[in-house]
Amino acid sequence: MPSPFVATDSSQQRYYRAPCPGCGAPVEFRSAQSTHAVCAYCQSTVVRQGETLARIGKMAELFDDFSPLQLFASGRIQDQPFTLVGRLQYSYDGGRWTEWVATLDGERTGILSEDNGAFVFSLPYVLQREAPPPSELRVGATTAFNGQNYTVASNEEVRLVSAQGELPRLPELGAPFAVVELRSDTGMVLSLDYDTHPPGAYLGRAVQLEDLQLTGLRDESTKEGKARSFNCPHCGAPVSVNLAESKSVTCASCNSIIDLTQGIGGELRHAEQDEPVRPLIPIGTTGQLQGAQWQVVGFQHRMGVAPGEDEHFGWNEYLLYNKKRGFNFLVDAEDGWSLVKPTTGAPTMAENGSSARYLGKSYQQQYAYNAETTYVAGEFYWQVERGQKTFNRDFASGNALLSMERSAREVTWSSGSKIDSAAVAAAFKLDGKKEMFKRSDAMPVSAAGKLGCGTIILILVVIIILLIILSTCTSSSGGSSRGYGGSYGGYSSGGGHK
């Protein structure tokens, strides 16, 4: 009796095909490492046992993540060809994300996964020591694997919600398990998946989709033909979602924040917002910064306060999007503008927080403070909520900036540099409002150049009188002066970002 598997040779690799035990349709295995597959016709989950297939259940429907990637898209990584043959979709408290299974040469498999609005390409990694239980890997703690130091960036309980194609592993559908992500100061990402014992390990680094030379991507016209629109669950007004990565969106009519983590087809949750904040750069505006065209897709206003202090300060963050470069943040603080993006790795920070080191450069801490999101508008690739709180540290090395943002389950870093206010106004064609873009970092020089000698002398006299009055008040009351700048150039350099 002939084997049910058909071995087929192609110009690229050898793959196997067998009939689905559920419906009889052909199920293909292009990678020798694949043990499971999902039938594209009846959604049966099948396991490969030698030269036979066994049906072990039925897979849930995929949620449409509007990704440009799709099965059998191909590309190159470090001059090695690969093909996407499978997809795993997970959920956790903060939303959902997708991992794509890539076969490199028919014998090895890698994972192309989402990462804070970007992508990471990882390969299976053999640990020289068994990974500790996830309860021992606290967020922010450091540990070492195979001689490399890592910082625990996230520790989440996740569930597999759906899968497609062929897979080297298949966690139990809907069963919770821990996923711990660790990052190094050289930009490496180590993922530990605790659905098996010992846990699976994958090591990778950030990639740009444009650098992978991808072909066979989803047709753009197909994406555009599917309307991502719905009625606001609060006021009923039409709401449109423009980005594939969006996990939150605001209603333009009533300003409600709408949670998209369960998909548009699910029950939409919303949170009302009062006292809207009007962004200086309108959402939807496009501008040229650092050689790329960016569109403002999101805006949030945040407030901060230093531990032990009572003086609050505020700043604004614009979420910028470029199809090939992903997401950046344009930060508008009282001490100036800056352009930053999430890092893939995790900088090494001194125990007392006074300094940090990343990619061979040392940064000194400028500010440390508690932050809270008070208003949001537009779309975001993470689940943003009004009232979200984090602890932030800001570091600097000249004009280069580095920021840490820590929540209960995650530590994220961003890096970038200061940018001139006039350049921001010009980039978004708002030169007519450039005076509104000026911040305190430019005021001493720009203002002095316009003042006459008499005006300067008058200002000095007023300052001296005020100092005498303040000195008298201080000595009589026994109070102490503030040691920090607060919102006047203190803890307002932008904070960290998802």
C-alpha positions, -999 to 999 in steps of 0.1 A, spaced: 0 0 0 15 34 -10 24 59 17 -3 86 22 24 112 21 35 126 -12 70 139 -13 73 168 -38 106 184 -49 107 220 -58 135 244 -68 136 256 -32 129 227 -9 112 194 -3 78 192 13 51 167 22 14 165 15 -13 143 30 -51 143 31 -68 160 61 -84 133 83 -113 157 89 -123 166 53 -98 150 29 -83 183 17 -46 183 12 -25 194 42 11 204 35 43 203 56 71 223 42 94 220 72 107 189 87 104 206 121 66 210 118 46 186 140 12 202 138 -9 219 111 -43 235 107 -64 225 77 -72 256 56 -106 241 46 -122 227 78 -99 243 105 -91 208 118 -60 207 140 -39 177 129 -7 162 144 19 145 122 29 111 134 54 96 110 36 93 77 1 96 91 -20 126 102 -43 124 132 -71 149 139 -69 162 175 -95 190 174 -107 221 156 -90 255 157 -108 287 165 -113 313 137 -84 338 131 -91 374 141 -82 397 112 -51 417 123 -48 434 89 -12 425 87 7 429 54 21 394 61 5 362 50 13 325 46 39 317 19 53 352 18 91 348 14 121 369 22 158 368 33 174 371 67 212 374 70 214 363 33 193 332 41 159 326 23 128 319 44 91 313 39 63 320 63 44 287 68 24 292 100 8 318 123 0 317 160 -23 343 176 -21 350 214 -40 371 239 -30 386 272 -44 413 295 -29 441 272 -44 427 240 -33 403 213 -3 397 191 8 374 162 38 352 157 47 340 122 65 307 118 93 308 92 110 279 76 146 288 66 158 258 47 132 231 53 151 219 84 152 250 106 123 273 118 123 308 131 97 332 145 88 366 131 69 384 158 54 418 166 73 439 191 60 473 202 50 484 167 80 467 151 92 432 144 117 407 159 131 377 140 141 349 164 156 314 162 154 285 187 180 289 214 196 262 235 200 273 271 231 260 290 210 260 322 173 254 328 152 285 330 139 293 365 102 293 372 85 325 358 77 336 394 114 341 400 118 364 370 106 397 383 101 426 358 132 448 360 154 421 375 187 411 358 199 376 351 223 358 328 219 330 302 248 315 283 271 342 296 250 372 285 232 395 310 195 402 304 169 424 320 134 410 324 112 432 303 78 415 306 62 386 324 27 378 311 2 351 313 -10 344 277 -34 321 259 -33 307 223 -65 319 206 -60 307 171 -35 293 146 -30 287 109 -7 267 87 20 244 99 36 247 133 67 233 152 47 236 184 11 240 194 2 252 229 -32 239 242 -59 262 228 -71 286 255 -49 272 283 -29 299 302 9 298 304 36 323 311 58 340 285 88 359 299 107 383 277 143 394 285 164 420 267 201 428 266 220 461 263 232 449 229 196 448 214 190 410 218 156 396 228 153 363 246 118 348 249 109 320 273 76 301 266 64 280 296 39 259 277 64 230 278 89 216 303 116 227 301 103 260 285 111 268 249 137 295 243 140 318 212 167 345 207 164 373 182 168 410 174 148 437 157 143 438 120 127 462 95 102 446 71 117 466 42 151 449 49 137 414 47 131 417 9 96 403 13 76 391 -16 41 376 -17 27 401 8 -11 406 12 -25 426 -16 -29 462 -5 -62 466 -24 -76 436 -4 -68 454 28 -83 486 17 -114 469 5 -122 456 40 -138 485 58 -125 487 94 -153 509 107 -180 505 133 -204 527 154 -191 541 187 -205 521 216 -210 553 235 -225 578 211 -232 558 180 -211 580 157 -191 562 129 -155 553 139 -128 543 115 -96 523 122 -68 530 98 -38 510 112 -34 473 113 -16 475 147 -42 496 166 -53 483 200 -71 515 210 -89 543 191 -108 574 202 -142 585 189 -139 619 172 -174 628 182 -175 621 220 -138 615 227 -144 581 242 -115 557 243 -125 524 226 -107 491 234 -100 471 202 -80 442 218 -108 417 213 -113 428 176 -139 450 161 -163 421 158 -162 416 196 -180 435 223 -164 470 223 -155 485 256 -152 523 260 -142 549 286 -155 584 285 -132 614 286 -140 650 297 -120 682 291 -105 674 257 -70 686 251 -64 701 216 -30 690 201 -8 716 185 -2 693 156 -36 680 144 -40 642 141 -37 631 105 -10 657 97 20 644 78 55 658 81 91 651 70 115 643 99 149 626 97 145 616 61 111 599 64 75 609 59 55 606 92 18 608 100 5 619 134 -19 590 143 -22 594 181 -18 620 208 -17 618 246 -13 643 274 5 631 305 11 644 340 41 637 362 52 643 398 85 635 415 83 610 444 78 630 476 69 662 458 35 678 452 41 700 422 28 684 390 39 691 355 26 680 320 38 672 286 24 659 252 33 629 231 25 625 194 25 590 180 40 591 145 37 563 119 56 554 88 47 522 69 83 510 66 98 524 99 70 517 122 62 540 151 81 570 167 72 595 194 74 632 191 76 646 226 66 681 235 78 691 269 86 725 285 123 719 282 121 712 245 111 688 217 125 653 211 120 624 187 123 589 202 114 554 194 110 522 215 143 502 218 145 465 211 171 458 238 172 469 275 199 493 287 220 484 317 211 507 346 232 514 377 217 500 409 209 535 422 195 546 389 221 574 384 232 562 350 224 538 322 244 522 293 230 512 259 248 501 227 282 512 241 271 547 252 267 560 288 238 582 299 233 602 331 199 603 349 182 637 346 148 630 362 128 603 380 90 607 384 56 590 385 36 595 353 -1 593 345 -20 595 312 -47 621 314 -60 624 279 -57 605 246 -69 609 210 -63 589 178 -51 554 174 -25 534 194 -7 501 189 -11 493 226 -41 493 249 -40 529 261 -62 540 290 -69 572 308 -53 570 342 -25 545 333 4 550 357 41 542 354 73 551 370 98 568 346 135 577 345 150 600 319 187 599 310 208 620 286 242 621 270 244 655 252 215 657 228 210 619 229 181 607 252 172 575 268 140 569 288 126 540 310 90 534 317 80 508 342 46 493 350 37 463 371 43 437 343 65 455 318 96 477 315 100 495 282 128 518 270 130 544 243 159 563 228 163 593 205 175 629 205 164 665 210 151 683 180 148 721 174 113 736 177 116 754 144 124 721 127 93 706 141 71 735 129 87 734 94 84 696 92 46 697 96 42 729 75 31 750 105 57 778 101 29 803 107 26 790 142 63 785 149 62 809 179 38 784 196 64 756 192 91 775 211 100 760 245 120 770 276 152 754 262 154 781 236 141 811 256 172 824 273 191 829 240 163 838 217 147 862 241 179 880 251 187 888 215 155 909 212 159 929 244 175 963 247 199 973 275 173 993 294 149 964 294 176 940 306 185 964 335 149 967 345 145 929 346 176 926 367 162 951 392 129 933 395 147 900 400 168 915 428 138 929 446 120 895 443 150 877 457 151 900 487 114 895 494 117 857 490 148 856 513 129 875 540 99 852 538 121 821 539 140 833 570 109 842 589 90 810 581 118 785 585 108 767 553 131 750 528 135 757 491 127 731 464 156 712 450 139 704 417 127 723 388 93 706 385 74 717 354 99 745 349 125 724 332 126 696 358 108 663 353 94 671 319 116 656 293 90 632 280 92 599 299 93 565 285 70 549 259 53 517 251 
